[in-house]
Amino acid sequence: MHPRNQNLSRTTGIKVVRFEMIAKDCDIFQKDFQTWGLNPTEGKRHILFLTDTDQKIKEYIILLELNSIEFNYEDITDSVITMTDVDPLLLRAYKYNPKFKTIINEFRSKNLSIDDVLDKVSQFGQSSLDEVELQVLKNI
């Protein structure tokens, strides 16, 4: 795998980026980053969701490169905002980690537009809306 840069999303501030790599021993301390995902195991596929600013993401990429870790990454912020086509592991963290859910919901409420909500209703029906999207509709 080689680094793959996807254009950063339309939002400012917090980003949700999916990193995929093969875990190996290195000097990267994930506790220095606000992360959710699978814990790395030597030689195993590792998926990490980094939820932070562009600057923090760039720092993480530099650390991976300095440690010669092959990786791919993709900005999935837009899919998280609308909660459509969300990575199953991220969805699991969202459902079962209250702190993560709170952070994501606050982020979504700041970045979700009425057009996003109406597009989701058009595509999936009104029953597909969650509490954040319903709140956006109430604030019209």
Secondary structure, 3 states (H helix, E strand, C coil): CCCCCCCCCCCCCCEEEEEEEECCCCCCCHHHCCEEECCCCCCCEEEEEEEECHHHHHHHHHHHHHCCCCEEEEECHHHHHHCCCCCHHHHHHHHHCHHHHHHHHHHHHHHCCHHHHHHHHHHHCHHHCCHHHHHHHHCC
